Amino acid sequence: MIPAAGQGTRLGLGVPKILLPIADGVTVWHLLHRRLRRWVDRIHVVLSPAGLEPFRRVAATGPREAGPQVSVSVQERPTGMGDAVFGAAPHWAGYDAILVVWGDQATLSEHTVAEVIRTHRRGLVPRITLPLVALAEPYVEYEYDAEAGVLLRVRQSREGDECRPGGLSDARGVWLSN
């Protein structure tokens, strides 16, 4: 699952960061697809209403190699990444393992994906895997009960929540498998 329902406003894009061009017609989406395709059966992308058609156009220009099925859904209101993940539950609820990759992780390596998948498969119970890292001042905080293996709450400063110092935030290439 790739939550990518933002508008790229801080970058001045007007489209999700997943559509950011990297070089020679290659976007963040193309990089993520290349790095995930060998390891997953399906990729589900959560988009904003305005990002849906631009994503479909970019996805149609990608490599023609065989790969996982790609599906999309729309997060009607911009209520944050946690809501994008949980709002798309009908698309992932039937799977026994879910990997969440943020739509702006252009530097995500195939090696990292492989290690996360291997770690995830060693778990006793199939679960969702979220990329999280402890940050001194997170702008998004995932309140996680490690002992129970439960995600309790997602705090989002852009949505008016107060994030605690040292909280778990979304990662940029660092993973915590729950």
Backbone hydrogen bonds, N-H to C=O, Kabsch-Sander energy under -0.5 kcal/mol:
donor,donor_aa,acceptor,acceptor_aa,energy
2,I,44,H,-3.1
4,A,2,I,-0.6
4,A,46,V,-2.7
11,L,8,G,-0.9
12,G,9,T,-1.0
13,L,8,G,-2.6
14,G,7,Q,-1.1
19,L,16,P,-2.2
20,L,17,K,-2.0
22,I,26,V,-4.1
23,A,26,V,-1.2
26,V,23,A,-2.5
28,V,20,L,-1.4
29,W,18,I,-2.3
31,L,27,T,-1.9
32,L,28,V,-2.8
33,H,29,W,-2.9
34,R,30,H,-2.2
35,R,31,L,-2.0
36,L,32,L,-1.8
37,R,33,H,-2.5
39,W,36,L,-2.2
40,V,36,L,-1.4
43,I,69,Q,-3.0
45,V,71,S,-2.6
46,V,2,I,-2.4
47,L,45,V,-0.6
47,L,73,S,-2.8
48,S,4,A,-0.6
52,L,48,S,-1.0
52,L,49,P,-0.6
53,E,49,P,-0.5
55,F,51,G,-2.2
56,R,52,L,-2.4
57,R,53,E,-2.3
58,V,54,P,-2.3
59,A,55,F,-3.4
60,A,56,R,-1.7
61,T,57,R,-0.6
61,T,58,V,-1.3
62,G,59,A,-1.2
69,Q,41,D,-1.6
71,S,43,I,-2.6
73,S,45,V,-1.9
75,Q,47,L,-3.2
76,E,74,V,-0.9
79,T,77,R,-1.9
84,A,80,G,-1.7
85,V,81,M,-2.4
86,F,82,G,-2.7
87,G,83,D,-2.6
88,A,84,A,-0.9
88,A,85,V,-0.7
89,A,86,F,-1.4
91,H,88,A,-2.4
92,W,88,A,-0.8
92,W,89,A,-0.9
93,A,89,A,-2.8
95,Y,92,W,-1.9
98,I,127,R,-1.5
100,V,129,T,-2.7
101,V,1,M,-2.6
101,V,99,L,-0.5
103,G,3,P,-1.7
105,Q,102,W,-1.7
106,A,104,D,-1.7
108,L,105,Q,-1.5
113,V,109,S,-2.0
114,A,110,E,-2.7
115,E,111,H,-2.4
116,V,112,T,-2.5
117,I,113,V,-2.6
118,R,114,A,-2.6
119,T,115,E,-2.6
120,H,116,V,-2.9
121,R,117,I,-2.5
122,R,118,R,-1.1
122,R,119,T,-0.5
123,G,120,H,-1.4
129,T,98,I,-2.9
130,L,128,I,-0.5
130,L,176,L,-0.6
132,L,130,L,-0.9
133,V,169,S,-2.1
135,L,167,G,-2.4
141,E,155,R,-2.9
142,Y,168,L,-3.4
143,E,141,E,-0.7
143,E,153,R,-3.0
144,Y,142,Y,-0.8
145,D,150,V,-3.1
146,A,144,Y,-0.9
149,G,145,D,-1.7
150,V,145,D,-1.9
152,L,143,E,-3.0
152,L,150,V,-0.7
153,R,143,E,-1.4
155,R,141,E,-3.3
155,R,153,R,-0.5
157,S,139,Y,-2.6
159,E,156,Q,-1.8
160,G,157,S,-1.7
161,D,156,Q,-2.1
163,C,161,D,-0.6
166,G,135,L,-0.9
166,G,136,A,-1.1
167,G,164,R,-1.6
168,L,142,Y,-0.5
169,S,133,V,-3.3
171,A,131,P,-1.6
176,L,130,L,-0.9
178,N,176,L,-0.6
